[in-house]
Amino acid sequence: MSKVSVDNSISMVLDKRRKKKNGKFPVKLRVFTSTPRKQKLYPTRFEFSEEEFSCIWETVRPRTKYKQARQLLQAIEQNAWSVANELEPFDFELFEKKLFRKRRDGTNVSYLYEERMDELRSMDKINTSNNYGLALKSFEKFCESEKKKIEELSLFDVNGNWLSKYEHFMVDQGKSLTTVSIYVRTLKTIFNKAIAEKEIEPGYFPFGKGKYLVPKVSNKKKALTKEQLKQLFEARPKSPQEEKAKDFWFFSFACNGINIKDILLLKNRDIEDDKISFYRAKTISTSKGNLKKITVYLNSFAKDIISKHRGKSIAPDALVFPVLEGYDDPVKRHNKIKNFTRFINQHIKKICKDNDLPIISTYWARHSFATSVIRKGGSMEFVQESLGHSSMDTTKAYFAGFDDNTKKEFADQIMNFG
C-alpha cells in the first residue's frame, strides 16, 4: 500500500452511471491510489445535474448562488485529504474508519470500546467482547464517583494518576486485583490500537515503568494431585448428569487438557484412527500466520467417551458431540458452550463435595493435565505443544501456579537422562 499522492488522488466527481428520477446524479468522493492501482467512490449527501456540477465544481469562479455548495464540497474533500495524510502507508480500511466517524471519536473511550466489542463479536470472540463490556461498565462507575460522564472520557484523560485512583476505587469496592488487572489490560489494548492508528501519540501511553504498572497477581493452584485425580476417577456419580459431567471432565484431562469449546467444535473428520487433530478456536483468529494443529492420541478411556456420547451423524463435517447445531449463530453458539460448561461445573462440584475433594471446574482439567506431565518428567516444550500455547511464557505461567511438591518433582526429574 502507498501513501496517497498529491496528484489528484482525492477529488469530487459526478457519478453518471445511473441517473436519478429527478434527472440528477449523485456526487461521490473519489480516492485513487496508483500502488496498488485501486479506486473507491464514497457517497455524499449531494446530487446535481451535469450543468449544476459544472457550474459549482468545474468552473474556477462559481456564481454567488453556487458558492455555498462549492464550499461544502471543498470541506468534504479537505477533510478526506486531512485523514489520508495521517496514514503512512495509506490503507483504505483505516481511511474509511477515520473518515466516517467524528473527529473526537478516535480518542473517545466509550466509542473505542464499542468499536472493539463489535470487532470481537465479528471474530466470534464473545467472551472477550463481554469482558470489554464489563470493563467499560466498571470505568463508568468510577467516572460517576468522580462526577464525570463516561461518554466524555477521552484517552487523554487516562493517565497514571487516573489509573491509580481507579485501582483504589475498585479495591475499596471489594474487587480483586485480578479483576483490576483484567480490566486495565483492555485499556492497554485500546491505547495500543489508537497509537497504531495515529489517533494519539505514543507519549500519552500511561502504562509501564515510571507510569502505571498493571497489577501482577500470582496464579492460584488449579491442579489436582495424582491421589486426588485417582479419587475423583473412582468416585461413583449419583445421577446421569453427574456421570456425564465426570465423563467430559476426564475426557478434557485425557486429551491434553482440551477445553470445552474445542471439544464441542470437534468434527468427525478431526478423528483419524487413534488420534484427533484440531486447531484451538482461541488461536484461529489471532495466530493465522502461525497456526499450529494440535494432535492428541486417544487412549482407551477417551475412545470410550467418544463412543458413549457421539452423535448419530457420520458425515465428516458433523460435530462429534451433538450439543451445538451447525446453523447456530456466534452468540447462540457461545451461550450453548457456556451453558454446557456450567452444567459440567455444577455436577463435578457435587461429586467433589461428596468425596471431600477440592471444588473444581473444567479449567482444572487443563491444569491437572499439565501438572501430571511435569510430574512424570515431561518437558516444558512438550506441555507447550500439548496445550497449544504459542508462547512459552504462557506455559511457564501455568507452572508458576503449581504447588511446591510439583516443582520439587520437576527439579528432581530434570537431570534424569535415563
DRENKE-211739 format. One record per atom (N, C-alpha, C): residue in one letter; z, x, y. Coordinates in steps of 0.02 Angstrom, whole numbers, plus 50000, padded with zeros to 5 digits. Example, Ala and Ser with C-alpha at 12.3 -4.5 7.8 and 13.67 -1.06 7.14 Angstrom:
DRENKE-211739
A503905066049716;A503905061549775;A503905066049835;S503545064249888;S503575068449947;S503945064550002;
//
This chain:
DRENKE-211739
M500005004249941;M500005000050000;M500005004450062;S499705001950116;S499645005950175;S499955002450235;K500105006350285;K500345003350348;K499754999950382;V499884994350414;V499344990750447;V499064995050503;S498424995850505;S498114999950557;S498044995950621;V497894999450676;V497844996050741;V497144993150752;D496714993850704;D496014991750713;D495924984450693;N496194979850734;N496104972650725;N496284970250655;S496814973150626;S497014971150559;S497424964650561;I497674962850620;I498024956550629;I497684952850686;S497474946750674;S497124942950726;S497174935450712;M497014931550764;M496994924350758;M496264922250744;V496154918150693;V495474916050677;V495454908450667;L494854905750675;L494734898650662;L494474898050591;D494844894550549;D494644893850479;D494144888150473;K493494889950467;K492954884950468;K492754882550398;R493164884250347;R492964882350279;R492984874850268;R493424871350304;R493464864150296;R493644860750362;K493184856650385;K493294853150448;K493744847050436;K494214845950482;K494664840150477;K494304833850501;K494604828150488;K494294821750506;K494194821150582;N494624824550620;N494564824250694;N494054829150721;G493694832550675;G493174837150696;G493424844150713;K494074845350702;K494364851850719;K494484856050657;F494634862450669;F494784867150614;F495474870150625;P495824871850571;P496484874950579;P496434882150604;V496904884150644;V496944891050668;V497404894950620;K497174900750597;K497554904750549;K497694911650577;L498254914450554;L498404921450569;L498104925650512;R497654930150530;R497314934250480;R497634941250477;V497824943350417;V498094950050407;V497644953650357;F497404959450376;F496944963150333;F497184970350325;T497184972850263;T497324979950251;T496714982950216;S496564989150233;S495984992450203;S496164995950138;T496804998050132;T497015001450070;T497694998750049;P497724994349999;P497154991549963;P496784986550007;R496144985449991;R495744980850031;R495954973750015;K496304970650062;K496584964050049;K496654960150114;Q496514953750110;Q496574949250168;Q496974943150149;K497414940950195;K497784934750185;K497774930850250;L497714924250244;L497724919750301;L498364915550300;Y498704915350357;Y499324911550361;Y499244905750410;P499474899750391;P499384893950434;P499794894150498;T499544890950549;T499924889850611;T499914882250624;R500254880050676;R500264872850691;R499674870750734;F499214875450748;F498664873950795;F498024872150758;E497624867950791;E496954866350767;E496514864950827;F495904867650826;F495454866950882;F494734866050857;S494314863450902;S493604863350887;S493344870350901;E492734871750879;E492444878350890;E492404879950965;E492224874851004;E492154875851076;E492844877351107;E493354873451087;E494034874451114;E494284881451097;F494184883551035;F494434890051014;F494094895651053;S493454894751065;S493084899651104;S493344900151175;C493494894351205;C493744894251274;C494454896851279;I494844895851226;I495554897951227;I495634905251207;W495284907351155;W495444913851124;W494894919151131;E494284916951129;E493744921951127;E493494923951196;T493694920351247;T493504922251315;T494014927051344;V493804930951392;V494264935851423;V494744932251470;R494494927551509;R494914923951558;R494854916451547;P495324913651508;P495284906451496;P495454902451559;R495174896551563;R495324892151619;R496054889951617;T496304887351671;T497014885651678;T497254881051622;K496854876051605;K497074871151555;K497144874151485;Y496854880051474;Y496894883251409;Y497404889051406;K497694890851463;K498134896651467;K498764896051424;Q499064890151424;Q499684889251385;Q499544890051310;A498994887051287;A498814887651216;A498684894951198;R498364898651242;R498214905751230;R498874909751225;Q499344908251270;Q499984911751270;Q500374910551205;L500334904451180;L500684902751117;L500364906451058;L499704906851057;L499364910551004;L499514918051009;Q499544920651070;Q499704927651080;Q500414929251055;A500864924551065;A501554925551043;A501594926150967;I501194921950932;I501174922250859;I500894928950836;E500344931050868;E500024937350849;E500484943350864;Q500814943250922;Q501254948850940;Q501854949250893;N502114943450874;N502674943450827;N502474946350760;A501864944550738;A501604947250674;A501534954850677;W501284957250735;W501214964550743;W501904967850742;S502384964650774;S503054967450777;S503364968150707;V503264962950667;V503524963050598;V503164968350557;A502494968550562;A502094973250522;A502254980450539;N502384981850603;N502504988750623;N503184991350600;E503624986850576;E504274988950549;E504204991250477;L503634989650446;L503564990950374;L503164997250362;E503465001850326;E503125008150308;E503335010050237;P502915008950187;P502235006450192;P502224998750200;F501644996150218;F501574988950227;F501594985450160;D501934979850159;D502004975850098;D501924968450117;F501434964950087;F501304958050105;F501904953550091;E502234954550034;E502794950150016;E503364950750066;L503534956950084;L504064958050133;L503854955750202;F503214956750218;F502954954350282;F503034946850289;E502864943150237;E502924935850238;E503644933550245;K504094937050209;K504804935350213;K505064935950284;K504894941550316;K505124942950384;K504784938450436;L504144936950424;L503764933150472;L504004925950478;F504184923050420;F504324915850420;F505064914050423;R505474918950436;R506174917250448;R506374919150519;K506904916150542;K507134917650610;K507354924950614;R507294927850672;R507434934950681;R508144936750658;R508634932450673;R509324933950657;R509484932850583;D509054929250547;D509184927850476;D509214934250435;G508864939350457;G508844945650420;G509504949150415;T509974947450459;T510644950550456;T511194945250450;N511004938950442;N511494933550435;N511754933250363;V512404934050354;V512704934550287;V512564928350245;S512674922450273;S512554916250235;S511834915650213;Y511364917050259;Y510654916650243;Y510474921550187;L510714927650193;L510544932750144;L510834931250075;Y511434928250074;Y511724926250009;Y511324920549977;E511144915550016;E510744910049989;E510074912649963;E509774917150000;E509134920149980;E509214923949914;R509754927949909;R509884931849849;R510024927249789;M510394921849800;M510544917249745;M509904913849719;D509454912249765;D508804909349744;D508414914349702;E508414920649723;E508064925849685;E508354926649615;L509014926649610;L509344927449546;L509204921549500;R509214915449528;R509064909549487;R508344909849461;S507894912349502;S507184912749481;S507104917849425;M507584922649420;M507564927649366;M507994925549307;D508234919249308;D508644916649254;D509324920149250;K509554922849306;K510214926049309;K510714921149341;I510844915849304;I511264910449331;I511974912749343;N512264916449296;N512954918849303;N513034923149365;T512564927849374;T512604932249432;T512524928349496;S512064923549496;S511974919249555;S512614915449571;N512944912849520;N513574909349530;N514104913849560;N514124920249538;N514604924949565;N514484926049639;Y513854926349660;Y513694927049731;Y513944920849770;G513864915049739;G514104908949771;G514854908849780;L515214911249729;L515944911649733;L516164916649786;A515804922249789;A515954927349840;A515864924449910;L515314920849920;L515174918049986;L515714912950006;K515944908849958;K516474904049973;K517124907749991;S517244913349958;S517834917349973;S517794920150044;F517214922750063;F517124925350131;F517194919750182;E516974913850164;E517034908050209;E517764906550224;K518184906650171;K518904905350181;K519224910650225;F519014916950215;F519284922350256;F519074921450329;C518444919550339;C518194918450407;C518594912850441;E518744907550403;E519134901950431;E519824904350453;S520114908950414;S520774911550433;S520724915750496;E520124918250511;E520004922350571;E519714918150628;K519714911450618;K519454906850669;K518714908150684;K518344909550629;K517624910750638;K517244906950584;K516644904750601;K516234901150553;K515814906150512;I515764904750447;I515374909150403;I514644909350424;E514394903850453;E513694903550474;E513554908550530;E514084910750565;E513994915350621;E514094922650600;L514304923650537;L514454930450515;L513824934550505;S513804940350537;S513234944850533;S513444951250495;L512944954650467;L513094961050435;L513404965950484;F513244965150548;F513524969650599;F514274968450608;D514514962550587;D515234960950592;D515634963950534;V515284965450479;V515624967750419;V515674975350420;N516254977750441;N516384984950441;N516994986550398;G517214992750398;G517774994750356;G518404990850372;N518524989550435;N519124985750455;N519084978550430;W518494975450436;W518404968550412;W518534968150337;L518264972950299;L518354972950227;L519074974150207;S519424978550242;S520134979750227;S520544973550240;K520404970150294;K520764963950310;K520614958550258;Y519984958350235;Y519794953550183;Y520174954950119;E520224961350100;E520584963150039;E521314960950044;H521644962150101;H522344960050109;H522404952450107;F521924949050137;F521924941750136;F521894939150064;M521464942050024;M521384939949954;M522014941249914;V522314947149922;V522924948749885;V523484944049906;D523534942549971;D524044937849995;D523944930849966;Q523314929249949;Q523164922749920;Q523284922649844;G523514928349817;G523664928749745;G523064930749703;K522524932949735;K521934935149698;K522014942349675;S521694944049620;S521754950749593;S521264955549627;L521424962049621;L520964967049648;L520304967149610;T520324964849547;T519704964349508;T519234959349542;T519514953649563;T519104948549597;T518844951249663;V519274954749700;V519054957749764;V518474962549751;S518544966649699;S518024971549683;S517364968149667;I517384962849627;I516774959249608;I516434956349669;Y516824953349714;Y516534950049773;Y516244955049823;V516614960549837;V516364965249888;V515764969249861;R515714969749794;R515124973149766;R514484969049779;T514554962549783;T513964958449801;T513754960049872;L514254961349916;L514094963149985;L513744969949988;K513944974549945;K513594981049943;K512864980049927;T512724975649880;T512034974349861;T511644971249919;I511964966549954;I511654963350012;I511494968550066;F511964973050079;F511854978250129;F511274982850108;N511284985050046;N510764989650022;N510074986450027;K510044979950013;K509404976350017;K509164975850089;A509634974350135;A509464973750206;A509244980550234;I509554985950212;I509364992650234;I508664994350208;A508544992750144;A507884994150115;A507334990250150;E507504984250175;E507014980150209;E507014981350284;K507384986550305;K507404988750375;K507664983350423;E508114979250398;E508434974150440;E509034977150477;I509304982650449;I509904985750478;I509874993150463;E510134997250508;E510115004450499;E510645006750448;P510495012050410;P510965014450359;P511655016050387;G511695017850451;G512335019650481;G512835013950482;Y512585007750476;Y513035001950476;Y513325000450407;F513105004150356;F513365003050288;F514115004550287;P514534999550271;P515255000350281;P515635003150221;F515275005050168;F515605007250107;F515555014850099;G516055017750066;G516035024850050;G516615028750079;K516595035150068;K517135039550091;K517205039250167;G517815038450190;G517935037950262;G517815031050289;K517575026450246;K517465019550267;K517885014950223;Y517585010150190;Y517955005850144;Y517775007650072;L518295008650032;L518185010249962;L518325004049920;V517835002249878;V517924996349834;V518474997949784;P518954993249775;P519504994449728;P519244995949658;K519515001249627;K519345002949558;K519915000649514;V519764995949470;V520274993149427;V520164995649356;S520684998549326;S520605001049258;S520514995349209;N520094996549159;N519954991449108;N520564990149065;K520664983849049;K521184982149001;K520904982648931;K521334984248885;K521124984648815;K520874977848791;K520264977848764;K519974971548741;K519704972348670;A520044976448631;A519824977648563;A520404976748514;L520244973848456;L520744973048404;L520794979448363;T521394980848337;T521474986448292;T521144984648225;K521054989748182;K520744988248117;K521184983648075;E521854984148085;E522304979648048;E522234972548074;Q522174971748139;Q522084965048168;Q521414962048149;L520894966248147;L520244963848126;L520264961248054;K520604964948011;K520674962847941;K521054956347936;Q521594955747976;Q521994949647975;Q521584943547999;L521184944548052;L520774939148078;L520234937248028;F519924942247997;F519384940947950;F519644937047889;E520254938347869;E520544934947810;E520894928447827;A520954926947892;A521294920747913;A520884914647891;R521234909347871;R520904903247848;R520854898147905;P520254896347925;P520174891347978;P520444884547954;K520694880648002;K520974874147986;K520484868347997;S519884869948022;S519384864648036;S518694867748033;P518174863448026;P517484866048027;P517324869548093;Q517624867148147;Q517504870148213;Q517774877348215;E518374878148189;E518674884848187;E518264889548142;E518024886848086;E517614890748040;E516974893148074;K516654888648111;K516034890348146;K516164895548200;A516704894648237;A516884899448289;A517004906348260;K517374906548205;K517514912948172;K516874916148145;D516424912148118;D515784914748093;D515394918348148;F515344915048206;F514934917948260;F515294923848293;W515964923748295;W516324929448324;W516204935648281;F516264934948215;F516164940748172;F515424942548164;F514974937648175;F514264939348175;F514114943948234;S514414942448292;S514344946748350;S514624953748335;F515214954048305;F515524960348288;F515094964348238;A514824960848187;A514444964248135;A513764966548159;C513524963648213;C512844965248238;C512884969248303;N513254974748300;N513294979448357;N513584976348421;G514014971248413;G514314968248472;G513824964148513;I513294961548482;I512804957348517;I513154951548551;N512994950248614;N513334944848649;N513034938048630;I513404932748648;I513224926048625;I512534923848652;K512384925548714;K511734923648741;K511164926548700;D511214932948683;D510694936148643;D510664933348572;I511234931348545;I511244928148479;I510844921548482;L510974917548533;L510654911048538;L509914911448557;L509704917248583;L508994918148601;L508594921448545;L508924923348491;L508574926348435;L508054921548406;K507454924248392;K506924920248361;K506794922748291;N506474918548251;N506334920448182;N505944926948177;R505494928048225;R505084934148223;R505494940348237;D506104939548264;D506544945248278;D506874947948214;I506834943948160;I507144945948097;I506604948448050;E506694954548027;E506204957547981;E506584961247926;D506504958747865;D506844961747807;D507604961747819;D507894967747825;D508614968147831;D508844970147901;K508444968447952;K508634970248020;K508394965148071;I508724965148128;I508494961148185;I508344965948242;S507824964448280;S507644968548338;S507554963948398;F507844965948455;F507824961548514;F507934965748577;Y507744962748634;Y507904965548699;Y508484961648728;R508964965048757;R509524961548788;R509264957348847;A509454951048849;A509244946648904;A509494949448971;K510064952748969;K510354955349031;K509924960749063;T509554964549022;T509174970249049;T508424968849058;I508184963149033;I507464961849036;I507204961849108;S507574958849154;S507334958249223;S507564964049267;T508004968549241;T508254973949282;T508014980849259;S507764981449198;S507574988049172;S506864987849143;K506414984449177;K505744983549149;K505374990149137;G505544995249177;G505205001649167;G505505005749111;N506095003549087;N506425007449035;N506755002848984;L506374997748963;L506644993048914;L506724996248846;K507304995348817;K507434998048751;K507604992448703;K507224992148649;K507354987048598;K507944989248555;I508394984648544;I508984986048502;I508824983948431;T508954988248385;T508854986748314;T509534986648280;V509674981148245;V510304980248209;V510154979148135;Y510434983348094;Y510344982448022;Y510874977447996;L510634972547960;L511064967047938;L511424968647873;N512084967847875;N512474968547812;N512484961647778;S512794961347720;S512784955147682;S513134949447719;F513664951047756;F514014945847794;F513554942747847;A513224947047885;A512774944547938;A512214940347909;K511944942447852;K511414938547819;K511674931747798;D512294931547772;D512594925147751;D512674920347810;I512884923047867;I512974918847927;I512304915947950;I511774920147948;I511114917647967;I510904912047920;S510984912947856;S510804907847807;S511204901447817;K511834902247834;K512284896547840;K512134892347902;H511954895447957;H511884891848021;H511174891648047;R510694893948008;R510004894348031;R509694887448039;G509234886748087;G508884880448097;G508364879248043;K508074873248043;K507594871447991;K506904874448001;S506714875548063;S506034877848077;S505954885148056;I505374886648025;I505224893448004;I504684896548048;A504494892948101;A503984895548147;A504234902148178;P503804906948187;P504004913548214;P504364913048281;D504154908348324;D504454907848391;D505044903048393;A505214900048337;A505794895548335;A506434899548339;L506934896748372;L507584900048378;L507934900048311;V508274905548296;V508624906148232;V509184901048227;F509584900748280;F510154896048282;F509984890348330;P509954884148306;P509704878448346;P510214875648395;V510434879748442;V510884877548495;V510484875848558;L509984879948573;L509554878848631;L508914875348609;E508554872748658;E507894869748647;E507384873948685;G506784874548657;G506274878548688;G506064876148757;Y506164869648771;Y505954866848835;Y506524866548886;D507104869348870;D507664869448918;D507474873448980;D507634870849039;D507524874749099;D508104879849104;P508034885049148;P508544890349151;P509254887849161;V509354882849205;V510034880449218;V510314876949157;K509904872749125;K510134869149065;K510284874049009;R509864879049002;R509974884148950;R510624887948964;H510724889749027;H511334893249047;H511954889149029;N511934882749044;N512504878349031;N512644877648956;K512104877348916;K512194876748844;K512504883148815;I512284888848839;I512564895248817;I513294895748837;K513434893648898;K514124893848923;K514574889248882;N514324883248867;N514714878448827;N514834880948756;F514334884148726;F514404886648658;F514894892448656;T514864896748707;T515344902248712;T516044899648721;R516124894348762;R516784891248771;R517034888248705;F516574885248668;F516754882348603;F517044887748556;I516704893448552;I516934898948510;I517624901348534;N517684902348600;N518314904948627;N518894900248614;Q518774893748623;Q519314888848613;Q519584889048542;H519124889448494;H519334888948424;H519554895548395;I519284901148420;I519524907648396;I520234908748421;K520394906048480;K521074906648507;K521564902848463;K521364897148437;K521794893248393;K521964897248330;I521444900448302;I521554904548242;I522034910248258;C521944913348316;C522374918948336;C523104916748344;K523204910948375;K523884908448384;K524214907048317;D523844904248271;D524114902548205;D524274908748163;N523984914448182;N524064920548142;N524394926248181;D524734924448236;D525104929348276;D524674935248297;L524064933748319;L523604938848343;L523514938248419;P523294943548453;P523164943048525;P522664937448539;I522734934248596;I522244929048616;I521614932548639;I521074931348603;I520454934948616;I519884930248636;S519314933248652;S518714929548669;S518114932948636;T517524930248647;T516924933248618;T516814940348643;Y517044941748704;Y516954948448732;Y517314953648691;W517864951648658;W518244956348617;W517844958648556;A517384954648533;A516974956648475;A516564962748492;R516294962948553;R515884968648575;R516314974948582;H516884974248614;H517334979948623;H517614982248556;S517774977448513;S518054979348447;S517544983148405;F516904981148411;F516374984848376;F516354992048401;A516344992848467;A516304999548496;A516905003748475;T517495000748476;T518095004348456;T518065006448383;S517815001948341;S517765003548269;S517295009348257;V516745009648295;V516275015248287;V516625021848304;I517005021848359;I517355027948380;I517875029848327;R518225024848302;R518745026248251;R518455029548188;K517845027648173;K517525030248113;K517145036748126;G517245039448186;G516935045948201;G516245045548232;G516035039548253;G515375038948284;G515365042148353;S514775043948376;S514705047248441;S514625042048497;M514745044348558;M514645040148616;M513905038148622;E513465042848604;E512745041348607;E512555035648560;F512875035548501;F512735030248454;F512995023548481;V513595023648510;V513865017548540;V513415015048596;Q513185019748639;Q512745017948695;Q512105014548669;E511805017548618;E511185014748591;E511315007948558;S511865007348522;S512025001148486;S512154995348533;L512504996948589;L512674991748637;L512104990348685;G511604994548687;G511034993448732;G511174995348804;H511645000048815;H511795002248883;H511265007148907;S511025006148968;S510535010648996;S510865016949024;S511515016449038;S511875022149066;S512475023849023;M512595030349013;M513185032548976;M513825030749014;D513785030249081;D514375028449120;D514645021649099;T514195016949084;T514405010349062;T514775010848996;T514515014948950;T514835015948885;T515515019148893;K515555024148937;K516195027548950;K516705022748979;A516475017849018;A516925012849046;A517245008748990;Y516875007448936;Y517155004148878;Y517715008448848;F517575014948840;F518045019448809;F518665020148852;A518585019648918;A519155020248964;A519665014848953;G519455009248923;G519905003748911;G520225003948842;F520055008948801;F520325009348733;F521055011648735;D521415009948683;D522125011948680;D522185019348663;D522795022048671;D522905029148660;D522775031248588;N522935026948540;N522815028648470;N522075029748456;T521665025448486;T520935026148477;T520685032648507;K520945034248567;K520745040448599;K520955046548557;K521555046048528;K521795051548486;K521355052248424;E521175046548394;E520745046648334;E520065049848351;F519805048048410;F519165050848431;F519215058448440;A519775060648471;A519875067848482;A519935071548415;D520265068348367;D520345071448301;D519675072048264;Q519225067148276;Q518595066848240;Q518045071248271;I518125072848335;I517565075848372;I517365082748345;M517845086248314;M517675092748285;M517575092548210;N517515086448185;N517395085548113;N516645085848100;F516395091648076;F515685092548066;F515475091247994;G515965088947954;G515805087847884;G515435081447872;
//
